[in-house]
Amino acid sequence: MNEEIDPAPPESEGEVQFEGALRPKSLGEFVGQSKVREQLVLLLDAAKKENRTPDHILLSGPPGLGKTTLAMIVAEETQQSLRITSGPAINHAGDLAAVLSSLVPGEVLFIDEIHRMARPAEEMLYLAMEDFRIDIMVGKGAGATTLPLDLAPFTLVGATTRSGLLPGPLRDRFGFTAHLEFYSEVELTEVVKRSSAVLGLTWPTEALAEIASRSRGTPRIANRLLRRVRDYVLVHDTAPDVDSVQAALLLYDVDELGLDRLDRAVLDTLIRKFAGGPVGLGTLSVSVGEEAETIESVVEPFLVRQGFIQRTPRGRQATPAAYAHLGHEAPSRNDL
């Protein structure tokens, strides 16, 4: 799975291996997203009974909820190999043609952030998904000809955090689309329990539930917080109890609701510099010293979901709950 624990820092080889070890290998092991799991079981079982490749699958939702893991599970459940690439890596139609032409029958192709593919590659993908064929242009100018190239049947699993940016013709070619929701605290506790068992940790449920309650509804963050607390317990040689969890996460600037340094910086800037707003995203990002895309895609969804920020036609605005959480007195304004 892809963590001030900063929104999206570069992952070291150790972090990738750590997260890979915690990934469930089957739909039976996968915690949460019960509706999506049921639908995927039906889709894959039907394909097995008819001895065909499963329909193309589109997974959408915020980062860290398990889209990559589900793609790996699809390959595992169908006993096929998995080819992984990403939208930003496909800059030209030729890049996509090279990937598609090398697929073996039944292989699962996973394209992460599929909405960021180059437009010519998207148009090539339409035909590949529908007819398992691509047209390759040979030559230039008046003498150019188009050669059809048949592809091995494959299953495309696309993942996106911005489904609204996908063109309609591409979205319509997926046989199954699913939107992954944020996890409940109960589900996240089960995620952390499973991860702790994989790591050989025998910690009390109360401590694991405390980690889950600060994980922003996201398994990726829950697993990373678990590792931070594990480090704290190891270095300080303390008992893995609720007090240790609270002390460790205080050190890493993760408060009782899961807000980190950047979340509080955004709220504090809104309240102190702009009197609660409204303020535009560009101005807010410059004031905080962070990219607008990071604030919009990583910080805002959680703060809106917690009721700390409102999006208005005039910009972002802090709510009375945000004032209360930071210990400020909210002004008596009807528009708050």
C-alpha positions as CSV (number, residue, x, y, z in Angstrom):
1,M,0.0,0.0,0.0
2,N,1.2,3.5,-0.8
3,E,2.2,8.5,4.7
4,E,3.2,13.9,8.8
5,I,3.4,11.3,8.4
6,D,3.5,13.3,5.1
7,P,0.7,12.8,2.5
8,A,2.8,11.1,-0.1
9,P,6.5,10.9,0.6
10,P,8.9,8.9,-1.5
11,E,8.8,5.3,-0.4
12,S,12.1,3.5,0.4
13,E,12.7,-0.1,-0.6
14,G,12.1,-1.1,3.1
15,E,8.7,0.7,3.1
16,V,7.6,-1.0,-0.1
17,Q,8.6,-4.4,1.2
18,F,6.9,-3.7,4.5
19,E,3.6,-2.7,2.8
20,G,3.9,-5.6,0.4
21,A,4.2,-8.0,3.3
22,L,0.9,-6.7,4.8
23,R,-1.1,-6.9,1.6
24,P,-3.9,-9.6,1.7
25,K,-3.4,-12.2,-1.0
26,S,-7.1,-13.1,-1.5
27,L,-10.6,-11.6,-1.3
28,G,-11.2,-13.7,1.8
29,E,-8.3,-12.0,3.6
30,F,-9.3,-8.5,2.4
31,V,-10.9,-6.5,5.2
32,G,-13.6,-3.9,4.5
33,Q,-15.3,-2.9,1.2
34,S,-17.8,-5.7,1.7
35,K,-20.0,-4.8,-1.2
36,V,-17.1,-4.5,-3.7
37,R,-15.7,-7.8,-2.5
38,E,-19.0,-9.5,-3.1
39,Q,-19.3,-8.0,-6.6
40,L,-15.7,-9.1,-7.4
41,V,-16.3,-12.6,-6.2
42,L,-19.3,-12.9,-8.5
43,L,-17.4,-11.4,-11.5
44,L,-14.4,-13.7,-11.1
45,D,-16.4,-16.8,-10.4
46,A,-18.5,-16.3,-13.5
47,A,-15.4,-15.9,-15.6
48,K,-13.9,-19.1,-14.2
49,K,-17.1,-21.1,-15.0
50,E,-17.1,-19.8,-18.5
51,N,-13.4,-20.2,-18.9
52,R,-12.9,-16.6,-20.1
53,T,-10.9,-13.6,-19.0
54,P,-12.9,-11.4,-16.5
55,D,-14.3,-8.1,-17.7
56,H,-12.2,-5.0,-17.3
57,I,-12.4,-3.5,-13.9
58,L,-12.3,0.2,-12.8
59,L,-11.5,1.0,-9.2
60,S,-11.9,4.6,-8.0
61,G,-11.6,6.3,-4.6
62,P,-9.1,8.2,-2.4
63,P,-5.5,7.0,-2.0
64,G,-4.7,4.2,0.3
65,L,-8.0,2.3,0.3
66,G,-6.7,-0.8,-1.4
67,K,-7.0,-0.3,-5.2
68,T,-3.6,-1.7,-6.0
69,T,-4.1,-4.6,-3.5
70,L,-7.4,-5.5,-5.2
71,A,-5.7,-5.5,-8.6
72,M,-3.1,-7.9,-7.2
73,I,-5.8,-10.1,-5.8
74,V,-7.6,-10.2,-9.1
75,A,-4.4,-11.7,-10.7
76,E,-4.0,-14.1,-7.8
77,E,-7.6,-15.3,-7.9
78,T,-7.5,-15.8,-11.6
79,Q,-4.0,-17.5,-11.3
80,Q,-2.6,-15.1,-13.9
81,S,0.5,-12.9,-13.9
82,L,0.2,-9.2,-13.2
83,R,1.7,-6.4,-15.3
84,I,1.8,-3.0,-13.5
85,T,2.2,0.4,-15.0
86,S,0.8,3.9,-14.4
87,G,-0.9,6.6,-16.4
88,P,1.9,9.2,-16.1
89,A,4.3,6.6,-17.5
90,I,2.3,6.3,-20.7
91,N,3.2,9.5,-22.5
92,H,2.6,8.2,-26.1
93,A,0.4,5.7,-27.9
94,G,3.6,3.8,-28.6
95,D,4.3,3.3,-24.9
96,L,0.9,1.6,-24.5
97,A,1.3,-0.4,-27.7
98,A,4.5,-1.8,-26.4
99,V,2.8,-2.9,-23.2
100,L,-0.3,-4.3,-24.8
101,S,1.6,-6.3,-27.5
102,S,3.7,-8.1,-24.9
103,L,0.8,-9.3,-22.8
104,V,0.2,-13.1,-22.6
105,P,-3.3,-14.6,-22.8
106,G,-5.3,-14.0,-19.6
107,E,-2.7,-11.6,-18.1
108,V,-4.0,-8.8,-15.8
109,L,-2.8,-5.3,-16.7
110,F,-3.0,-2.8,-13.9
111,I,-2.8,0.9,-14.8
112,D,-2.6,3.1,-11.7
113,E,-3.8,6.7,-12.0
114,I,-5.3,5.8,-15.4
115,H,-6.9,9.3,-15.8
116,R,-3.3,10.7,-16.3
117,M,-2.6,8.8,-19.5
118,A,-1.9,10.7,-22.7
119,R,-4.9,11.3,-24.9
120,P,-3.6,9.3,-27.9
121,A,-2.9,6.4,-25.6
122,E,-6.5,6.6,-24.3
123,E,-7.9,6.4,-27.8
124,M,-5.8,3.4,-28.6
125,L,-7.0,1.7,-25.4
126,Y,-10.6,2.0,-26.5
127,L,-10.1,-0.5,-29.3
128,A,-7.8,-2.7,-27.2
129,M,-10.4,-3.1,-24.5
130,E,-13.3,-3.7,-26.8
131,D,-11.8,-5.9,-29.6
132,F,-8.4,-6.9,-28.2
133,R,-6.8,-5.2,-31.2
134,I,-4.8,-2.1,-31.9
135,D,-4.0,-0.2,-35.1
136,I,-0.3,0.7,-35.6
137,M,0.6,3.5,-38.0
138,V,3.5,2.6,-40.3
139,G,5.2,5.3,-42.3
140,K,4.5,9.0,-42.5
141,G,2.6,11.4,-44.8
142,A,0.7,10.2,-47.9
143,G,2.4,6.8,-47.8
144,A,1.4,6.0,-44.2
145,T,-0.6,2.8,-43.7
146,T,-2.4,1.3,-40.7
147,L,-1.6,-2.2,-39.7
148,P,-4.0,-4.0,-37.3
149,L,-2.4,-6.0,-34.5
150,D,-4.4,-8.7,-32.7
151,L,-3.8,-8.8,-28.9
152,A,-4.0,-11.7,-26.5
153,P,-7.2,-11.5,-24.3
154,F,-6.4,-9.6,-21.1
155,T,-8.1,-8.0,-18.1
156,L,-7.5,-4.4,-17.6
157,V,-7.7,-3.1,-14.0
158,G,-7.7,0.7,-13.9
159,A,-7.3,2.7,-10.7
160,T,-8.1,6.4,-10.3
161,T,-8.4,8.9,-7.5
162,R,-10.1,11.3,-9.9
163,S,-12.8,9.4,-11.7
164,G,-14.4,12.6,-13.0
165,L,-11.3,13.2,-15.2
166,L,-11.8,9.9,-17.1
167,P,-13.4,10.5,-20.5
168,G,-16.8,8.9,-20.9
169,P,-15.8,6.5,-23.8
170,L,-13.0,5.0,-21.6
171,R,-15.2,4.7,-18.5
172,D,-18.0,3.0,-20.5
173,R,-15.6,0.3,-21.7
174,F,-15.1,-1.1,-18.2
175,G,-17.4,-4.0,-17.5
176,F,-17.3,-3.4,-13.8
177,T,-16.7,-0.2,-11.9
178,A,-16.4,0.2,-8.1
179,H,-15.9,3.1,-5.8
180,L,-13.9,2.4,-2.6
181,E,-15.2,4.1,0.5
182,F,-13.3,5.2,3.6
183,Y,-13.1,2.5,6.3
184,S,-15.0,2.6,9.6
185,E,-13.1,2.5,12.8
186,V,-14.2,-1.1,13.4
187,E,-12.9,-2.1,10.0
188,L,-9.6,-0.3,10.5
189,T,-9.2,-2.1,13.9
190,E,-9.5,-5.4,12.0
191,V,-7.0,-4.2,9.5
192,V,-4.5,-3.3,12.2
193,K,-5.1,-6.6,14.0
194,R,-4.3,-8.5,10.9
195,S,-1.2,-6.4,10.2
196,S,0.0,-6.8,13.8
197,A,-0.4,-10.6,13.5
198,V,1.5,-10.7,10.2
199,L,4.3,-8.7,12.0
200,G,4.3,-11.1,15.0
201,L,3.0,-8.5,17.4
202,T,0.7,-9.5,20.3
203,W,-0.7,-6.1,21.3
204,P,-3.9,-5.5,23.3
205,T,-7.0,-4.7,21.2
206,E,-7.3,-1.3,23.0
207,A,-3.9,-0.1,21.7
208,L,-4.7,-1.3,18.1
209,A,-8.1,0.4,18.3
210,E,-6.4,3.7,19.3
211,I,-4.2,3.5,16.2
212,A,-7.3,2.8,14.0
213,S,-9.1,5.8,15.5
214,R,-6.3,8.1,14.2
215,S,-6.0,6.6,10.8
216,R,-8.3,8.8,8.8
217,G,-10.4,5.9,7.5
218,T,-7.4,4.7,5.5
219,P,-5.7,1.3,5.8
220,R,-2.4,2.6,4.4
221,I,-2.2,5.2,7.1
222,A,-3.2,2.6,9.7
223,N,-0.4,0.3,8.7
224,R,2.2,3.1,8.8
225,L,1.0,4.4,12.1
226,L,1.4,0.8,13.4
227,R,5.0,0.8,12.3
228,R,5.7,4.2,13.9
229,V,4.2,2.9,17.2
230,R,6.2,-0.3,16.9
231,D,9.4,1.7,16.5
232,Y,8.5,3.8,19.6
233,V,7.8,0.8,21.7
234,L,11.0,-0.9,20.6
235,V,13.3,2.1,21.2
236,H,11.7,3.2,24.5
237,D,11.2,-0.4,25.7
238,T,7.7,0.3,26.9
239,A,4.5,-1.8,27.0
240,P,2.5,-1.7,23.8
241,D,-0.5,-0.1,25.5
242,V,-2.8,2.9,24.8
243,D,-0.4,5.3,26.6
244,S,2.5,4.2,24.3
245,V,0.3,4.7,21.2
246,Q,-0.7,8.2,22.3
247,A,2.9,9.1,23.2
248,A,4.2,7.8,19.9
249,L,1.6,9.6,17.8
250,L,2.0,12.8,19.7
251,L,5.7,12.6,18.7
252,Y,4.6,12.3,15.1
253,D,2.1,15.2,15.3
254,V,-0.9,12.9,14.8
255,D,-3.7,14.1,17.1
256,E,-6.7,12.2,18.5
257,L,-8.8,12.7,15.4
258,G,-6.0,11.8,13.0
259,L,-5.1,15.4,11.9
260,D,-1.4,15.8,11.2
261,R,0.8,18.8,10.9
262,L,-0.4,19.8,7.4
263,D,-4.0,19.5,8.3
264,R,-3.6,21.7,11.3
265,A,-1.5,24.2,9.3
266,V,-4.3,24.5,6.8
267,L,-6.9,25.1,9.5
268,D,-4.7,27.4,11.4
269,T,-3.9,29.5,8.3
270,L,-7.6,29.7,7.5
271,I,-8.5,30.9,11.0
272,R,-5.5,33.1,11.8
273,K,-4.6,34.7,8.5
274,F,-8.0,34.8,6.8
275,A,-10.4,35.1,9.7
276,G,-11.9,31.7,8.8
277,G,-12.3,32.4,5.1
278,P,-13.6,32.1,2.6
279,V,-10.3,32.0,0.7
280,G,-9.3,30.5,-2.7
281,L,-7.3,27.3,-3.0
282,G,-4.4,29.0,-4.7
283,T,-4.0,31.6,-2.0
284,L,-4.4,29.0,0.7
285,S,-1.7,26.8,-0.8
286,V,0.8,29.7,-1.1
287,S,0.1,30.7,2.5
288,V,0.7,27.1,3.8
289,G,3.7,26.5,1.5
290,E,2.2,23.4,-0.1
291,E,1.1,22.4,-3.6
292,A,-2.6,23.2,-4.4
293,E,-3.1,19.6,-5.7
294,T,-1.9,18.2,-2.4
295,I,-4.3,20.3,-0.4
296,E,-7.2,19.5,-2.7
297,S,-6.6,15.8,-3.0
298,V,-5.0,14.8,0.3
299,V,-5.9,17.3,3.0
300,E,-9.3,18.7,2.0
301,P,-11.3,15.4,1.7
302,F,-10.5,14.5,5.2
303,L,-11.2,17.9,6.7
304,V,-14.5,18.2,4.8
305,R,-15.5,14.8,6.0
306,Q,-14.7,15.8,9.6
307,G,-16.8,18.9,9.2
308,F,-13.8,21.3,9.7
309,I,-13.9,22.9,6.2
310,Q,-16.7,24.0,3.9
311,R,-16.3,24.5,0.2
312,T,-18.2,27.5,-0.9
313,P,-18.5,29.4,-4.3
314,R,-16.1,32.0,-2.8
315,G,-13.5,29.5,-1.5
316,R,-12.7,27.4,1.5
317,Q,-14.1,28.4,4.9
318,A,-13.4,27.1,8.4
319,T,-16.4,25.8,10.4
320,P,-17.0,26.3,14.2
321,A,-15.8,22.7,14.7
322,A,-12.4,23.7,13.3
323,Y,-12.2,26.6,15.7
324,A,-13.1,24.4,18.6
325,H,-10.6,21.7,17.7
326,L,-7.7,24.2,17.6
327,G,-8.9,25.8,20.8
328,H,-10.1,29.1,19.2
329,E,-13.3,30.9,19.8
330,A,-15.4,31.0,16.7
331,P,-16.7,34.5,15.7
332,S,-20.5,34.9,15.8
333,R,-21.2,35.0,12.1
334,N,-24.2,33.7,10.3
335,D,-22.2,32.6,7.3
336,L,-19.9,30.2,9.3
